[in-house]
Amino acid sequence: MSVPLGRRVAAEAIGTGLLVAVVVGSGIQATELSHDVGVRLLADSLATVFGLGVLIALFGPVSGAHFNPAVTLAAWFTGRRTPGGLALRDVAAYVSAQIAGAVGGAILADAMFAEPLVKFSTHDRSAGHLWLGEFVATAGLVLLVFGLNRIDRAPLAPAAVAFYIGSAYWFTSSTSFANPAVTIGRAFTDTFAGIAPGSVAPFIAAQLVGAVVGLGAVTAVYGLHAPAARRAVAVPHSEPEPEPAVS
């Protein structure tokens, strides 16, 4: 059988939690060390590049290292008629784990820097150009992840996805959340990386629309169907495990 769902869910929860801890923690550290907003963003983006690359490499063989409900939903949609694809119960478990992990990661980062464990952000990000930034960032992410699978380059995902997110910090107006779970988690911290709760829903809406457009771009470039051997996300899962012996 494949990796048990419990282990995959644990990988998604821990991986998403650590990702948010990296984003929030590096933002807090940068704020303490510099008064320059550009330097803070540079520090935050570099920490995210390194942390995300390591986390994808570490957890990808277990769960596919989605860490992102938009990616999970896209993986389910593209593989829903494929044997071995994600089932709806997998999607529900993955997304729940990602959101819980993201909230836990924000609380962990706050605890490490002696910030209030839960203090909702006051950083308002409600503006049309920011929603457009999230749309672009998420569409590009989905195109990258599923495009790599289509051209049989999924092992490049740890570096490619990390580099893309790092660059999107700078070329998008929103600094590229590109992830509904991370967006929710970052609402729980009133620090540099935070987002006000009232800004969360429009960000997530823009991300989900971006994911749909990203899948459309994959189809436009690579065709409607991928070969069965190229459906892994974000890196290939581990080899099937033998069935346990029955005594």
C-alpha positions as CSV (number, residue, x, y, z in Angstrom):
1,M,0.0,0.0,0.0
2,S,1.0,3.6,-0.2
3,V,2.2,5.7,2.7
4,P,-0.6,5.6,5.3
5,L,-2.9,8.6,5.5
6,G,-1.9,9.3,9.1
7,R,1.7,9.7,8.2
8,R,0.9,11.9,5.2
9,V,-1.3,14.1,7.3
10,A,1.4,14.4,10.0
11,A,3.9,15.4,7.3
12,E,1.5,18.1,6.0
13,A,0.8,19.5,9.5
14,I,4.4,19.5,10.6
15,G,5.7,20.8,7.3
16,T,3.1,23.6,7.1
17,G,3.7,24.5,10.7
18,L,7.5,24.8,10.2
19,L,7.0,26.8,7.0
20,V,4.9,29.4,8.9
21,A,7.3,29.4,11.8
22,V,10.1,30.2,9.3
23,V,8.0,33.1,7.7
24,V,6.8,34.6,10.9
25,G,9.9,34.0,13.0
26,S,12.3,35.5,10.4
27,G,10.0,38.5,10.1
28,I,10.1,39.0,13.9
29,Q,13.9,38.6,13.9
30,A,14.3,41.0,11.0
31,T,12.1,43.6,12.7
32,E,14.3,43.4,15.8
33,L,17.5,43.8,13.9
34,S,16.6,46.4,11.3
35,H,14.4,49.5,10.9
36,D,14.6,49.3,7.1
37,V,11.5,47.6,5.6
38,G,13.4,46.5,2.6
39,V,16.0,44.7,4.7
40,R,13.2,43.0,6.7
41,L,11.6,41.8,3.5
42,L,15.0,40.6,2.2
43,A,15.7,38.6,5.4
44,D,12.2,37.2,5.4
45,S,12.3,36.1,1.8
46,L,15.8,34.5,2.1
47,A,14.7,32.5,5.2
48,T,11.6,31.4,3.3
49,V,13.7,30.2,0.3
50,F,16.0,28.1,2.4
51,G,13.4,26.8,4.8
52,L,10.8,25.9,2.1
53,G,13.4,24.1,0.0
54,V,14.5,22.0,2.9
55,L,10.9,21.2,4.0
56,I,9.9,20.1,0.5
57,A,12.9,17.8,0.2
58,L,12.3,16.4,3.7
59,F,8.5,15.8,3.5
60,G,7.9,15.4,-0.2
61,P,8.6,11.6,-0.3
62,V,5.9,11.1,2.4
63,S,3.0,13.4,1.5
64,G,4.1,15.2,-1.7
65,A,4.9,18.3,0.4
66,H,1.8,20.3,-0.6
67,F,1.7,22.5,2.6
68,N,-1.0,24.4,0.7
69,P,-4.7,23.7,0.2
70,A,-4.6,25.3,-3.3
71,V,-2.1,22.7,-4.3
72,T,-3.9,19.9,-2.6
73,L,-7.2,20.8,-4.4
74,A,-5.4,21.1,-7.7
75,A,-3.8,17.7,-7.1
76,W,-7.2,16.1,-6.3
77,F,-8.8,17.7,-9.4
78,T,-6.1,16.6,-11.8
79,G,-5.9,13.1,-10.4
80,R,-9.5,12.4,-9.5
81,R,-10.0,9.8,-12.2
82,T,-6.6,8.3,-11.8
83,P,-6.0,5.1,-9.7
84,G,-4.0,6.2,-6.7
85,G,-5.0,9.8,-6.9
86,L,-6.1,11.8,-3.8
87,A,-9.6,10.9,-2.5
88,L,-11.9,13.5,-1.0
89,R,-11.2,12.2,2.5
90,D,-7.5,12.7,1.8
91,V,-8.2,16.3,0.7
92,A,-10.2,17.0,3.8
93,A,-7.5,15.5,6.0
94,Y,-4.7,17.4,4.2
95,V,-6.4,20.8,4.3
96,S,-7.3,20.4,8.0
97,A,-3.8,19.5,8.8
98,Q,-2.3,22.3,6.8
99,I,-4.6,24.9,8.5
100,A,-3.9,23.5,12.0
101,G,-0.2,23.4,11.3
102,A,-0.1,26.9,10.0
103,V,-1.8,28.3,13.1
104,G,0.5,26.2,15.3
105,G,3.5,27.5,13.4
106,A,2.5,31.1,14.0
107,I,2.0,30.5,17.7
108,L,5.4,28.7,17.9
109,A,7.2,31.6,16.2
110,D,5.5,34.1,18.6
111,A,6.5,31.9,21.6
112,M,10.2,31.7,20.4
113,F,10.4,35.5,20.4
114,A,8.3,36.2,23.6
115,E,5.5,37.7,21.6
116,P,1.8,37.2,22.7
117,L,1.0,33.7,21.7
118,V,-2.2,34.7,19.9
119,K,-2.7,38.3,18.9
120,F,-4.6,38.8,15.7
121,S,-2.8,40.9,13.2
122,T,-3.7,44.6,12.6
123,H,-1.8,44.6,9.2
124,D,-4.6,45.5,6.8
125,R,-4.0,44.1,3.3
126,S,-7.3,44.9,1.7
127,A,-6.7,46.4,-1.7
128,G,-7.3,45.3,-5.3
129,H,-3.7,45.4,-6.4
130,L,-2.8,43.0,-3.5
131,W,-5.5,40.6,-4.5
132,L,-4.1,40.7,-8.0
133,G,-0.7,39.9,-6.6
134,E,-2.1,36.9,-4.8
135,F,-3.8,35.7,-8.0
136,V,-0.6,36.0,-10.0
137,A,1.6,34.4,-7.3
138,T,-0.7,31.4,-6.9
139,A,-1.3,30.9,-10.6
140,G,2.4,30.8,-11.2
141,L,3.0,28.4,-8.3
142,V,0.4,25.9,-9.6
143,L,1.8,26.3,-13.1
144,L,5.3,25.6,-11.8
145,V,4.4,22.6,-9.6
146,F,2.2,20.8,-12.1
147,G,4.3,21.9,-15.1
148,L,7.4,20.2,-13.5
149,N,5.3,17.0,-13.2
150,R,4.3,17.2,-16.8
151,I,7.9,17.4,-18.1
152,D,9.1,14.8,-15.7
153,R,11.1,17.2,-13.6
154,A,9.4,16.8,-10.2
155,P,12.7,16.2,-8.4
156,L,13.6,19.8,-9.1
157,A,10.6,21.0,-7.0
158,P,12.5,21.7,-3.7
159,A,14.7,24.2,-5.4
160,A,12.4,25.5,-8.1
161,V,9.4,26.1,-5.8
162,A,11.6,27.8,-3.1
163,F,13.2,30.0,-5.7
164,Y,9.9,30.9,-7.2
165,I,8.4,31.9,-3.9
166,G,11.5,33.9,-3.0
167,S,11.3,35.8,-6.2
168,A,7.5,36.3,-5.8
169,Y,8.1,38.0,-2.5
170,W,9.6,40.8,-4.6
171,F,7.7,40.8,-7.9
172,T,4.2,40.7,-6.4
173,S,2.5,43.5,-4.5
174,S,1.2,41.1,-1.9
175,T,4.7,39.6,-1.1
176,S,3.3,36.2,-2.3
177,F,1.4,34.4,0.4
178,A,0.0,32.1,-2.4
179,N,-1.4,29.7,0.2
180,P,-4.7,29.7,2.0
181,A,-3.4,27.9,5.1
182,V,-0.4,30.2,5.5
183,T,-2.7,33.1,5.1
184,I,-4.9,31.9,7.9
185,G,-1.9,31.1,10.1
186,R,-0.4,34.6,9.6
187,A,-3.6,36.2,10.9
188,F,-2.8,34.9,14.3
189,T,0.4,37.0,14.7
190,D,0.5,40.8,15.0
191,T,4.0,41.0,13.6
192,F,5.8,41.8,10.4
193,A,4.4,38.9,8.5
194,G,0.8,39.2,9.8
195,I,-2.4,39.8,7.9
196,A,-5.5,41.3,9.5
197,P,-8.4,38.7,9.8
198,G,-10.6,41.0,7.7
199,S,-8.1,40.7,4.8
200,V,-7.9,36.9,4.9
201,A,-11.1,36.0,2.9
202,P,-10.3,38.1,-0.2
203,F,-6.7,36.8,-0.2
204,I,-7.9,33.2,-0.2
205,A,-10.5,33.9,-2.9
206,A,-7.8,35.4,-5.1
207,Q,-5.5,32.4,-4.4
208,L,-8.2,29.9,-5.3
209,V,-9.0,31.7,-8.6
210,G,-5.3,31.8,-9.3
211,A,-5.0,28.1,-8.8
212,V,-7.8,27.5,-11.3
213,V,-6.1,29.7,-13.8
214,G,-2.7,28.1,-13.1
215,L,-4.3,24.7,-13.9
216,G,-5.7,26.2,-17.1
217,A,-2.2,27.4,-18.1
218,V,-0.8,23.9,-17.5
219,T,-3.4,22.5,-19.9
220,A,-2.8,25.2,-22.4
221,V,1.0,24.5,-22.4
222,Y,1.2,20.8,-21.8
223,G,-2.1,19.4,-23.0
224,L,-5.2,18.0,-21.2
225,H,-3.8,14.8,-19.8
226,A,-0.6,13.9,-18.2
227,P,1.0,10.4,-18.4
228,A,0.3,8.3,-15.4
229,A,3.9,8.3,-14.4
230,R,3.9,12.1,-14.1
231,R,1.3,12.8,-11.5
232,A,3.4,13.2,-8.3
233,V,3.1,16.5,-6.3
234,A,5.4,18.2,-5.4
235,V,8.1,15.5,-5.4
236,P,7.7,11.8,-6.0
237,H,6.2,9.9,-3.1
238,S,8.1,7.0,-1.6
239,E,7.9,3.6,-3.1
240,P,4.9,1.5,-2.1
241,E,5.2,-0.3,1.2
242,P,4.5,-4.1,1.4
243,E,1.3,-5.2,3.0
244,P,1.8,-6.2,6.6
245,A,1.8,-9.9,7.3
246,V,-1.5,-11.2,8.7
247,S,-1.0,-13.6,11.7
